[in-house]
């Protein structure tokens, strides 16, 4: 009779752990997914060097992985309706769009310093 007792206790314990794991998985799915981007401090400045006199807006101070950098660059380019590129933690947007980009980043909750 005692053999069944410890087996029953063990199976109840295993069922309890399984139930707890399922509850944890449900909580993870229901939690709002925030990007790891978080609030950052960006510098937005005008850059003409190496572009044969053409102006470009340079956004520096990005902290995150390359995928997030590409995503932010694509969003900024789309909002401004211009081209650009991103690499090495910097985003380059064609044209002098410091004010517009500063406003867009501020609306997302980032701190922005516009360099004149």
N, CA, C and O atoms as a Tinker XYZ file with bonds, in Angstrom:
   464  protein
     1  N      0.820000   -1.193000    0.000000    73     2
     2  CA     0.000000    0.000000    0.000000    64     1     3
     3  C      0.864000    1.257000    0.000000    63     2     4     5
     4  O      0.490000    2.259000   -0.609000    81     3
     5  N      1.994000    1.220000    0.662000    73     3     6
     6  CA     2.853000    2.389000    0.709000    64     5     7
     7  C      3.490000    2.643000   -0.652000    63     6     8     9
     8  O      3.834000    3.785000   -0.954000    81     7
     9  N      3.658000    1.608000   -1.487000    73     7    10
    10  CA     4.225000    1.790000   -2.816000    64     9    11
    11  C      3.351000    2.720000   -3.644000    63    10    12    13
    12  O      3.864000    3.575000   -4.367000    81    11
    13  N      2.070000    2.563000   -3.547000    73    11    14
    14  CA     1.157000    3.402000   -4.305000    64    13    15
    15  C      1.162000    4.830000   -3.780000    63    14    16    17
    16  O      0.977000    5.773000   -4.550000    81    15
    17  N      1.370000    4.998000   -2.487000    73    15    18
    18  CA     1.348000    6.331000   -1.901000    64    17    19
    19  C      2.435000    7.217000   -2.495000    63    18    20    21
    20  O      2.153000    8.338000   -2.919000    81    19
    21  N      3.658000    6.738000   -2.532000    73    19    22
    22  CA     4.731000    7.594000   -3.044000    64    21    23
    23  C      4.629000    7.777000   -4.551000    63    22    24    25
    24  O      5.025000    8.818000   -5.075000    81    23
    25  N      4.098000    6.773000   -5.261000    73    23    26
    26  CA     3.896000    6.913000   -6.697000    64    25    27
    27  C      2.805000    7.944000   -6.988000    63    26    28    29
    28  O      2.919000    8.750000   -7.911000    81    27
    29  N      1.748000    7.896000   -6.178000    73    27    30
    30  CA     0.679000    8.884000   -6.335000    64    29    31
    31  C      1.194000   10.291000   -6.062000    63    30    32    33
    32  O      0.870000   11.229000   -6.791000    81    31
    33  N      1.992000   10.435000   -5.018000    73    31    34
    34  CA     2.547000   11.745000   -4.683000    64    33    35
    35  C      3.458000   12.252000   -5.797000    63    34    36    37
    36  O      3.439000   13.433000   -6.142000    81    35
    37  N      4.250000   11.350000   -6.349000    73    35    38
    38  CA     5.158000   11.732000   -7.427000    64    37    39
    39  C      4.374000   12.168000   -8.666000    63    38    40    41
    40  O      4.732000   13.159000   -9.304000    81    39
    41  N      3.326000   11.451000   -9.008000    73    39    42
    42  CA     2.539000   11.818000  -10.191000    64    41    43
    43  C      1.807000   13.144000   -9.967000    63    42    44    45
    44  O      1.672000   13.939000  -10.897000    81    43
    45  N      1.333000   13.387000   -8.739000    73    43    46
    46  CA     0.678000   14.657000   -8.423000    64    45    47
    47  C      1.669000   15.817000   -8.525000    63    46    48    49
    48  O      1.332000   16.897000   -9.011000    81    47
    49  N      2.882000   15.579000   -8.063000    73    47    50
    50  CA     3.916000   16.598000   -8.139000    64    49    51
    51  C      4.252000   16.919000   -9.601000    63    50    52    53
    52  O      4.395000   18.087000   -9.964000    81    51
    53  N      4.375000   15.895000  -10.425000    73    51    54
    54  CA     4.679000   16.091000  -11.845000    64    53    55
    55  C      3.537000   16.836000  -12.540000    63    54    56    57
    56  O      3.786000   17.707000  -13.373000    81    55
    57  N      2.296000   16.501000  -12.206000    73    55    58
    58  CA     1.149000   17.191000  -12.797000    64    57    59
    59  C      1.125000   18.661000  -12.378000    63    58    60    61
    60  O      0.794000   19.536000  -13.179000    81    59
    61  N      1.476000   18.924000  -11.129000    73    59    62
    62  CA     1.519000   20.303000  -10.629000    64    61    63
    63  C      2.574000   21.130000  -11.348000    63    62    64    65
    64  O      2.338000   22.291000  -11.681000    81    63
    65  N      3.745000   20.529000  -11.588000    73    63    66
    66  CA     4.803000   21.241000  -12.305000    64    65    67
    67  C      4.391000   21.513000  -13.748000    63    66    68    69
    68  O      4.674000   22.585000  -14.283000    81    67
    69  N      3.730000   20.557000  -14.372000    73    67    70
    70  CA     3.272000   20.724000  -15.740000    64    69    71
    71  C      2.239000   21.850000  -15.813000    63    70    72    73
    72  O      2.266000   22.677000  -16.725000    81    71
    73  N      1.336000   21.864000  -14.843000    73    71    74
    74  CA     0.313000   22.912000  -14.790000    64    73    75
    75  C      0.958000   24.287000  -14.605000    63    74    76    77
    76  O      0.545000   25.257000  -15.241000    81    75
    77  N      1.965000   24.375000  -13.739000    73    75    78
    78  CA     2.651000   25.645000  -13.504000    64    77    79
    79  C      3.362000   26.114000  -14.773000    63    78    80    81
    80  O      3.363000   27.308000  -15.072000    81    79
    81  N      3.960000   25.200000  -15.511000    73    79    82
    82  CA     4.660000   25.560000  -16.740000    64    81    83
    83  C      3.674000   26.078000  -17.783000    63    82    84    85
    84  O      3.969000   27.043000  -18.488000    81    83
    85  N      2.505000   25.445000  -17.884000    73    83    86
    86  CA     1.493000   25.907000  -18.827000    64    85    87
    87  C      1.007000   27.307000  -18.463000    63    86    88    89
    88  O      0.818000   28.142000  -19.348000    81    87
    89  N      0.806000   27.572000  -17.186000    73    87    90
    90  CA     0.377000   28.898000  -16.737000    64    89    91
    91  C      1.429000   29.952000  -17.056000    63    90    92    93
    92  O      1.093000   31.059000  -17.477000    81    91
    93  N      2.696000   29.614000  -16.858000    73    91    94
    94  CA     3.795000   30.530000  -17.152000    64    93    95
    95  C      3.845000   30.846000  -18.640000    63    94    96    97
    96  O      4.056000   31.996000  -19.022000    81    95
    97  N      3.652000   29.836000  -19.481000    73    95    98
    98  CA     3.634000   30.047000  -20.923000    64    97    99
    99  C      2.488000   30.967000  -21.334000    63    98   100   101
   100  O      2.660000   31.820000  -22.205000    81    99
   101  N      1.322000   30.799000  -20.715000    73    99   102
   102  CA     0.176000   31.665000  -21.015000    64   101   103
   103  C      0.484000   33.109000  -20.637000    63   102   104   105
   104  O      0.156000   34.030000  -21.386000    81   103
   105  N      1.104000   33.311000  -19.492000    73   103   106
   106  CA     1.444000   34.670000  -19.058000    64   105   107
   107  C      2.439000   35.323000  -20.005000    63   106   108   109
   108  O      2.336000   36.516000  -20.288000    81   107
   109  N      3.400000   34.552000  -20.495000    73   107   110
   110  CA     4.384000   35.102000  -21.432000    64   109   111
   111  C      3.714000   35.528000  -22.735000    63   110   112   113
   112  O      4.077000   36.553000  -23.311000    81   111
   113  N      2.739000   34.747000  -23.203000    73   111   114
   114  CA     2.049000   35.080000  -24.445000    64   113   115
   115  C      1.173000   36.309000  -24.272000    63   114   116   117
   116  O      1.071000   37.123000  -25.190000    81   115
   117  N      0.539000   36.462000  -23.117000    73   115   118
   118  CA    -0.364000   37.579000  -22.887000    64   117   119
   119  C      0.367000   38.875000  -22.580000    63   118   120   121
   120  O     -0.195000   39.954000  -22.764000    81   119
   121  N      1.593000   38.793000  -22.122000    73   119   122
   122  CA     2.350000   39.998000  -21.765000    64   121   123
   123  C      2.583000   40.836000  -23.010000    63   122   124   125
   124  O      2.858000   40.294000  -24.080000    81   123
   125  N      2.474000   42.165000  -22.881000    73   123   126
   126  CA     2.720000   43.010000  -24.044000    64   125   127
   127  C      4.173000   42.900000  -24.481000    63   126   128   129
   128  O      5.087000   42.956000  -23.658000    81   127
   129  N      4.371000   42.746000  -25.760000    73   127   130
   130  CA     5.707000   42.585000  -26.302000    64   129   131
   131  C      6.302000   43.961000  -26.583000    63   130   132   133
   132  O      5.891000   44.638000  -27.525000    81   131
   133  N      7.235000   44.358000  -25.795000    73   131   134
   134  CA     7.929000   45.608000  -26.017000    64   133   135
   135  C      9.256000   45.279000  -26.672000    63   134   136   137
   136  O      9.936000   44.327000  -26.289000    81   135
   137  N      9.617000   46.082000  -27.670000    73   135   138
   138  CA    10.904000   45.891000  -28.310000    64   137   139
   139  C     12.020000   46.205000  -27.333000    63   138   140   141
   140  O     11.845000   46.977000  -26.390000    81   139
   141  N     13.137000   45.612000  -27.565000    73   139   142
   142  CA    14.267000   45.878000  -26.697000    64   141   143
   143  C     14.888000   47.233000  -27.009000    63   142   144   145
   144  O     15.887000   47.629000  -26.408000    81   143
   145  N     14.276000   47.940000  -27.966000    73   143   146
   146  CA    14.789000   49.239000  -28.340000    64   145   147
   147  C     14.767000   50.190000  -27.159000    63   146   148   149
   148  O     15.752000   50.891000  -26.926000    81   147
   149  N     13.683000   50.238000  -26.410000    73   147   150
   150  CA    13.606000   51.083000  -25.232000    64   149   151
   151  C     13.776000   52.549000  -25.579000    63   150   152   153
   152  O     13.718000   52.930000  -26.748000    81   151
   153  N     13.987000   53.369000  -24.561000    73   151   154
   154  CA    14.212000   54.792000  -24.766000    64   153   155
   155  C     15.704000   55.024000  -24.896000    63   154   156   157
   156  O     16.499000   54.560000  -24.079000    81   155
   157  N     16.064000   55.745000  -25.930000    73   155   158
   158  CA    17.471000   55.978000  -26.205000    64   157   159
   159  C     17.728000   57.463000  -26.398000    63   158   160   161
   160  O     16.801000   58.263000  -26.527000    81   159
   161  N     18.999000   57.809000  -26.415000    73   159   162
   162  CA    19.428000   59.182000  -26.640000    64   161   163
   163  C     20.077000   59.250000  -28.018000    63   162   164   165
   164  O     21.128000   58.652000  -28.248000    81   163
   165  N     19.444000   59.980000  -28.931000    73   163   166
   166  CA    19.946000   60.089000  -30.289000    64   165   167
   167  C     20.508000   61.479000  -30.548000    63   166   168   169
   168  O     20.039000   62.471000  -29.990000    81   167
   169  N     21.521000   61.530000  -31.403000    73   167   170
   170  CA    22.054000   62.789000  -31.921000    64   169   171
   171  C     21.679000   62.846000  -33.390000    63   170   172   173
   172  O     21.954000   61.915000  -34.147000    81   171
   173  N     21.047000   63.947000  -33.791000    73   171   174
   174  CA    20.631000   64.123000  -35.176000    64   173   175
   175  C     21.393000   65.324000  -35.716000    63   174   176   177
   176  O     21.254000   66.437000  -35.208000    81   175
   177  N     22.211000   65.093000  -36.761000    73   175   178
   178  CA    23.037000   66.176000  -37.290000    64   177   179
   179  C     23.097000   66.131000  -38.807000    63   178   180   181
   180  O     22.805000   65.104000  -39.421000    81   179
   181  N     23.481000   67.260000  -39.408000    73   179   182
   182  CA    23.635000   67.365000  -40.850000    64   181   183
   183  C     25.053000   66.969000  -41.219000    63   182   184   185
   184  O     26.011000   67.367000  -40.555000    81   183
   185  N     25.183000   66.183000  -42.281000    73   183   186
   186  CA    26.494000   65.713000  -42.701000    64   185   187
   187  C     26.630000   65.920000  -44.210000    63   186   188   189
   188  O     25.731000   65.560000  -44.970000    81   187
   189  N     27.763000   66.504000  -44.647000    73   187   190
   190  CA    28.009000   66.709000  -46.073000    64   189   191
   191  C     29.309000   66.057000  -46.525000    63   190   192   193
   192  O     29.586000   65.986000  -47.722000    81   191
   193  N     30.095000   65.590000  -45.588000    73   191   194
   194  CA    31.426000   65.074000  -45.899000    64   193   195
   195  C     31.350000   63.826000  -46.776000    63   194   196   197
   196  O     30.612000   62.886000  -46.478000    81   195
   197  N     32.118000   63.831000  -47.854000    73   195   198
   198  CA    32.212000   62.662000  -48.726000    64   197   199
   199  C     31.003000   62.424000  -49.593000    63   198   200   201
   200  O     30.825000   61.322000  -50.112000    81   199
   201  N     30.159000   63.437000  -49.766000    73   199   202
   202  CA    28.939000   63.283000  -50.553000    64   201   203
   203  C     28.867000   64.303000  -51.691000    63   202   204   205
   204  O     27.793000   64.574000  -52.226000    81   203
   205  N     29.993000   64.848000  -52.043000    73   203   206
   206  CA    30.075000   65.829000  -53.134000    64   205   207
   207  C     29.118000   67.000000  -52.907000    63   206   208   209
   208  O     28.469000   67.469000  -53.841000    81   207
   209  N     29.037000   67.467000  -51.667000    73   207   210
   210  CA    28.226000   68.634000  -51.335000    64   209   211
   211  C     26.767000   68.347000  -51.047000    63   210   212   213
   212  O     26.031000   69.247000  -50.644000    81   211
   213  N     26.340000   67.130000  -51.243000    73   211   214
   214  CA    24.940000   66.791000  -50.969000    64   213   215
   215  C     24.740000   66.612000  -49.473000    63   214   216   217
   216  O     25.628000   66.128000  -48.771000    81   215
   217  N     23.581000   67.003000  -48.999000    73   215   218
   218  CA    23.295000   66.944000  -47.577000    64   217   219
   219  C     22.673000   65.601000  -47.202000    63   218   220   221
   220  O     21.943000   64.986000  -47.979000    81   219
   221  N     22.990000   65.173000  -45.981000    73   219   222
   222  CA    22.398000   63.952000  -45.440000    64   221   223
   223  C     22.236000   64.132000  -43.939000    63   222   224   225
   224  O     23.069000   64.772000  -43.298000    81   223
   225  N     21.195000   63.585000  -43.387000    73   223   226
   226  CA    20.951000   63.636000  -41.957000    64   225   227
   227  C     21.531000   62.376000  -41.335000    63   226   228   229
   228  O     21.220000   61.264000  -41.760000    81   227
   229  N     22.365000   62.555000  -40.336000    73   227   230
   230  CA    23.034000   61.440000  -39.677000    64   229   231
   231  C     22.472000   61.280000  -38.267000    63   230   232   233
   232  O     22.468000   62.232000  -37.487000    81   231
   233  N     22.002000   60.087000  -37.944000    73   231   234
   234  CA    21.451000   59.784000  -36.621000    64   233   235
   235  C     22.412000   58.832000  -35.934000    63   234   236   237
   236  O     22.642000   57.723000  -36.417000    81   235
   237  N     22.971000   59.254000  -34.816000    73   235   238
   238  CA    23.924000   58.431000  -34.080000    64   237   239
   239  C     23.408000   58.195000  -32.662000    63   238   240   241
   240  O     22.425000   58.800000  -32.233000    81   239
   241  N     24.085000   57.310000  -31.950000    73   239   242
   242  CA    23.723000   57.013000  -30.568000    64   241   243
   243  C     22.815000   55.813000  -30.426000    63   242   244   245
   244  O     22.252000   55.595000  -29.354000    81   243
   245  N     22.656000   55.029000  -31.479000    73   243   246
   246  CA    21.774000   53.867000  -31.421000    64   245   247
   247  C     22.439000   52.747000  -30.636000    63   246   248   249
   248  O     23.611000   52.435000  -30.845000    81   247
   249  N     21.685000   52.153000  -29.740000    73   247   250
   250  CA    22.158000   51.005000  -28.969000    64   249   251
   251  C     21.181000   49.863000  -29.174000    63   250   252   253
   252  O     20.041000   49.926000  -28.716000    81   251
   253  N     21.615000   48.839000  -29.849000    73   251   254
   254  CA    20.761000   47.692000  -30.125000    64   253   255
   255  C     21.404000   46.844000  -31.207000    63   254   256   257
   256  O     22.517000   47.127000  -31.651000    81   255
   257  N     20.700000   45.803000  -31.628000    73   255   258
   258  CA    21.272000   44.931000  -32.650000    64   257   259
   259  C     20.969000   45.473000  -34.056000    63   258   260   261
   260  O     20.188000   46.410000  -34.224000    81   259
   261  N     21.593000   44.870000  -35.035000    73   259   262
   262  CA    21.483000   45.345000  -36.417000    64   261   263
   263  C     20.061000   45.251000  -36.953000    63   262   264   265
   264  O     19.639000   46.089000  -37.750000    81   263
   265  N     19.330000   44.245000  -36.523000    73   263   266
   266  CA    17.960000   44.078000  -37.003000    64   265   267
   267  C     17.082000   45.251000  -36.554000    63   266   268   269
   268  O     16.285000   45.764000  -37.340000    81   267
   269  N     17.225000   45.672000  -35.308000    73   267   270
   270  CA    16.460000   46.819000  -34.803000    64   269   271
   271  C     16.884000   48.096000  -35.508000    63   270   272   273
   272  O     16.052000   48.961000  -35.785000    81   271
   273  N     18.180000   48.220000  -35.801000    73   271   274
   274  CA    18.686000   49.387000  -36.518000    64   273   275
   275  C     18.053000   49.469000  -37.905000    63   274   276   277
   276  O     17.614000   50.538000  -38.328000    81   275
   277  N     18.009000   48.345000  -38.607000    73   275   278
   278  CA    17.404000   48.315000  -39.937000    64   277   279
   279  C     15.914000   48.654000  -39.879000    63   278   280   281
   280  O     15.394000   49.356000  -40.746000    81   279
   281  N     15.245000   48.156000  -38.860000    73   279   282
   282  CA    13.818000   48.402000  -38.719000    64   281   283
   283  C     13.549000   49.889000  -38.465000    63   282   284   285
   284  O     12.646000   50.468000  -39.070000    81   283
   285  N     14.322000   50.501000  -37.581000    73   283   286
   286  CA    14.151000   51.922000  -37.294000    64   285   287
   287  C     14.489000   52.755000  -38.522000    63   286   288   289
   288  O     13.778000   53.711000  -38.831000    81   287
   289  N     15.565000   52.408000  -39.229000    73   287   290
   290  CA    15.950000   53.142000  -40.438000    64   289   291
   291  C     14.847000   53.060000  -41.492000    63   290   292   293
   292  O     14.509000   54.068000  -42.112000    81   291
   293  N     14.292000   51.885000  -41.698000    73   291   294
   294  CA    13.225000   51.712000  -42.685000    64   293   295
   295  C     12.006000   52.562000  -42.319000    63   294   296   297
   296  O     11.383000   53.170000  -43.190000    81   295
   297  N     11.675000   52.599000  -41.052000    73   295   298
   298  CA    10.523000   53.386000  -40.611000    64   297   299
   299  C     10.762000   54.883000  -40.824000    63   298   300   301
   300  O      9.870000   55.593000  -41.288000    81   299
   301  N     11.957000   55.359000  -40.489000    73   299   302
   302  CA    12.272000   56.776000  -40.674000    64   301   303
   303  C     12.289000   57.147000  -42.160000    63   302   304   305
   304  O     11.777000   58.200000  -42.542000    81   303
   305  N     12.871000   56.294000  -42.989000    73   303   306
   306  CA    12.920000   56.567000  -44.426000    64   305   307
   307  C     11.511000   56.615000  -45.018000    63   306   308   309
   308  O     11.213000   57.450000  -45.872000    81   307
   309  N     10.663000   55.722000  -44.560000    73   307   310
   310  CA     9.293000   55.677000  -45.065000    64   309   311
   311  C      8.518000   56.925000  -44.650000    63   310   312   313
   312  O      7.789000   57.500000  -45.459000    81   311
   313  N      8.670000   57.344000  -43.397000    73   311   314
   314  CA     7.966000   58.530000  -42.908000    64   313   315
   315  C      8.429000   59.799000  -43.616000    63   314   316   317
   316  O      7.639000   60.715000  -43.843000    81   315
   317  N      9.708000   59.849000  -43.961000    73   315   318
   318  CA    10.254000   61.036000  -44.616000    64   317   319
   319  C     10.123000   60.973000  -46.138000    63   318   320   321
   320  O     10.232000   62.001000  -46.806000    81   319
   321  N      9.896000   59.805000  -46.683000    73   319   322
   322  CA     9.741000   59.646000  -48.116000    64   321   323
   323  C     11.047000   59.796000  -48.879000    63   322   324   325
   324  O     11.058000   60.274000  -50.013000    81   323
   325  N     12.142000   59.391000  -48.259000    73   323   326
   326  CA    13.455000   59.513000  -48.893000    64   325   327
   327  C     14.232000   58.209000  -48.730000    63   326   328   329
   328  O     13.768000   57.272000  -48.080000    81   327
   329  N     15.411000   58.167000  -49.325000    73   327   330
   330  CA    16.279000   57.002000  -49.199000    64   329   331
   331  C     17.273000   57.194000  -48.075000    63   330   332   333
   332  O     17.302000   58.229000  -47.410000    81   331
   333  N     18.077000   56.181000  -47.882000    73   331   334
   334  CA    19.094000   56.246000  -46.845000    64   333   335
   335  C     19.713000   54.884000  -46.622000    63   334   336   337
   336  O     19.455000   53.937000  -47.365000    81   335
   337  N     20.532000   54.800000  -45.591000    73   335   338
   338  CA    21.182000   53.535000  -45.263000    64   337   339
   339  C     21.450000   53.479000  -43.774000    63   338   340   341
   340  O     21.256000   54.459000  -43.054000    81   339
   341  N     21.902000   52.311000  -43.319000    73   339   342
   342  CA    22.235000   52.162000  -41.906000    64   341   343
   343  C     23.364000   51.149000  -41.779000    63   342   344   345
   344  O     23.401000   50.137000  -42.479000    81   343
   345  N     24.283000   51.449000  -40.866000    73   343   346
   346  CA    25.362000   50.504000  -40.558000    64   345   347
   347  C     26.156000   51.053000  -39.378000    63   346   348   349
   348  O     26.244000   52.263000  -39.169000    81   347
   349  N     26.713000   50.153000  -38.636000    73   347   350
   350  CA    27.583000   50.531000  -37.530000    64   349   351
   351  C     26.917000   51.387000  -36.468000    63   350   352   353
   352  O     27.576000   52.228000  -35.856000    81   351
   353  N     25.633000   51.194000  -36.236000    73   351   354
   354  CA    24.943000   51.962000  -35.206000    64   353   355
   355  C     24.551000   53.353000  -35.656000    63   354   356   357
   356  O     24.131000   54.165000  -34.831000    81   355
   357  N     24.677000   53.656000  -36.950000    73   355   358
   358  CA    24.315000   54.965000  -37.487000    64   357   359
   359  C     23.285000   54.807000  -38.592000    63   358   360   361
   360  O     23.292000   53.826000  -39.336000    81   359
   361  N     22.402000   55.790000  -38.685000    73   359   362
   362  CA    21.407000   55.813000  -39.747000    64   361   363
   363  C     21.656000   57.068000  -40.567000    63   362   364   365
   364  O     21.826000   58.154000  -40.013000    81   363
   365  N     21.677000   56.922000  -41.874000    73   363   366
   366  CA    21.903000   58.034000  -42.784000    64   365   367
   367  C     20.646000   58.215000  -43.622000    63   366   368   369
   368  O     20.212000   57.291000  -44.310000    81   367
   369  N     20.062000   59.411000  -43.560000    73   367   370
   370  CA    18.857000   59.737000  -44.314000    64   369   371
   371  C     19.205000   60.833000  -45.309000    63   370   372   373
   372  O     19.836000   61.823000  -44.938000    81   371
   373  N     18.804000   60.673000  -46.567000    73   371   374
   374  CA    19.134000   61.661000  -47.586000    64   373   375
   375  C     18.379000   62.963000  -47.348000    63   374   376   377
   376  O     17.175000   62.960000  -47.091000    81   375
   377  N     19.109000   64.080000  -47.440000    73   375   378
   378  CA    18.504000   65.401000  -47.300000    64   377   379
   379  C     18.624000   65.926000  -45.880000    63   378   380   381
   380  O     19.009000   65.204000  -44.960000    81   379
   381  N     18.284000   67.205000  -45.723000    73   379   382
   382  CA    18.318000   67.860000  -44.415000    64   381   383
   383  C     16.950000   67.721000  -43.762000    63   382   384   385
   384  O     16.076000   68.564000  -43.966000    81   383
   385  N     16.762000   66.684000  -42.995000    73   383   386
   386  CA    15.486000   66.390000  -42.348000    64   385   387
   387  C     15.639000   66.313000  -40.828000    63   386   388   389
   388  O     14.952000   65.529000  -40.174000    81   387
   389  N     16.528000   67.115000  -40.271000    73   387   390
   390  CA    16.814000   67.044000  -38.839000    64   389   391
   391  C     15.573000   67.285000  -37.995000    63   390   392   393
   392  O     15.314000   66.550000  -37.042000    81   391
   393  N     14.797000   68.320000  -38.345000    73   391   394
   394  CA    13.626000   68.657000  -37.530000    64   393   395
   395  C     12.561000   67.560000  -37.587000    63   394   396   397
   396  O     12.008000   67.173000  -36.558000    81   395
   397  N     12.281000   67.070000  -38.769000    73   395   398
   398  CA    11.254000   66.031000  -38.939000    64   397   399
   399  C     11.662000   64.744000  -38.231000    63   398   400   401
   400  O     10.842000   64.125000  -37.553000    81   399
   401  N     12.918000   64.337000  -38.380000    73   399   402
   402  CA    13.390000   63.113000  -37.736000    64   401   403
   403  C     13.426000   63.286000  -36.218000    63   402   404   405
   404  O     13.075000   62.370000  -35.475000    81   403
   405  N     13.847000   64.448000  -35.770000    73   403   406
   406  CA    13.844000   64.727000  -34.339000    64   405   407
   407  C     12.449000   64.622000  -33.752000    63   406   408   409
   408  O     12.261000   64.083000  -32.661000    81   407
   409  N     11.473000   65.143000  -34.483000    73   407   410
   410  CA    10.078000   65.078000  -34.030000    64   409   411
   411  C      9.569000   63.634000  -34.006000    63   410   412   413
   412  O      8.896000   63.226000  -33.060000    81   411
   413  N      9.893000   62.866000  -35.046000    73   411   414
   414  CA     9.461000   61.462000  -35.110000    64   413   415
   415  C     10.042000   60.643000  -33.953000    63   414   416   417
   416  O      9.333000   59.860000  -33.321000    81   415
   417  N     11.327000   60.829000  -33.687000    73   415   418
   418  CA    11.971000   60.085000  -32.598000    64   417   419
   419  C     11.444000   60.523000  -31.237000    63   418   420   421
   420  O     11.308000   59.704000  -30.329000    81   419
   421  N     11.148000   61.817000  -31.094000    73   419   422
   422  CA    10.598000   62.323000  -29.833000    64   421   423
   423  C      9.223000   61.723000  -29.558000    63   422   424   425
   424  O      8.905000   61.381000  -28.419000    81   423
   425  N      8.413000   61.596000  -30.603000    73   423   426
   426  CA     7.079000   61.021000  -30.452000    64   425   427
   427  C      7.150000   59.569000  -30.001000    63   426   428   429
   428  O      6.232000   59.073000  -29.347000    81   427
   429  N      8.236000   58.889000  -30.348000    73   427   430
   430  CA     8.410000   57.495000  -29.925000    64   429   431
   431  C      8.931000   57.398000  -28.495000    63   430   432   433
   432  O      9.063000   56.298000  -27.960000    81   431
   433  N      9.226000   58.536000  -27.872000    73   431   434
   434  CA     9.669000   58.528000  -26.480000    64   433   435
   435  C     11.174000   58.577000  -26.299000    63   434   436   437
   436  O     11.665000   58.405000  -25.183000    81   435
   437  N     11.919000   58.808000  -27.374000    73   435   438
   438  CA    13.374000   58.887000  -27.279000    64   437   439
   439  C     13.801000   60.316000  -26.983000    63   438   440   441
   440  O     13.075000   61.263000  -27.282000    81   439
   441  N     14.964000   60.466000  -26.403000    73   439   442
   442  CA    15.536000   61.792000  -26.218000    64   441   443
   443  C     16.356000   62.113000  -27.455000    63   442   444   445
   444  O     17.136000   61.285000  -27.925000    81   443
   445  N     16.176000   63.320000  -27.979000    73   443   446
   446  CA    16.830000   63.703000  -29.222000    64   445   447
   447  C     17.561000   65.020000  -29.015000    63   446   448   449
   448  O     17.024000   65.971000  -28.446000    81   447
   449  N     18.794000   65.050000  -29.489000    73   447   450
   450  CA    19.567000   66.293000  -29.502000    64   449   451
   451  C     19.847000   66.614000  -30.959000    63   450   452   453
   452  O     20.549000   65.870000  -31.644000    81   451
   453  N     19.292000   67.735000  -31.432000    73   451   454
   454  CA    19.495000   68.141000  -32.803000    64   453   455
   455  C     20.702000   69.067000  -32.854000    63   454   456   457
   456  O     20.724000   70.117000  -32.211000    81   455
   457  N     21.695000   68.670000  -33.619000    73   455   458
   458  CA    22.924000   69.444000  -33.757000    64   457   459
   459  C     22.757000   70.387000  -34.951000    63   458   460   461
   460  O     22.504000   69.940000  -36.070000    81   459
   461  N     22.899000   71.680000  -34.710000    73   459   462
   462  CA    22.775000   72.682000  -35.776000    64   461   463
   463  C     24.099000   73.019000  -36.360000    63   462   464
   464  O     24.181000   73.845000  -37.269000    81   463
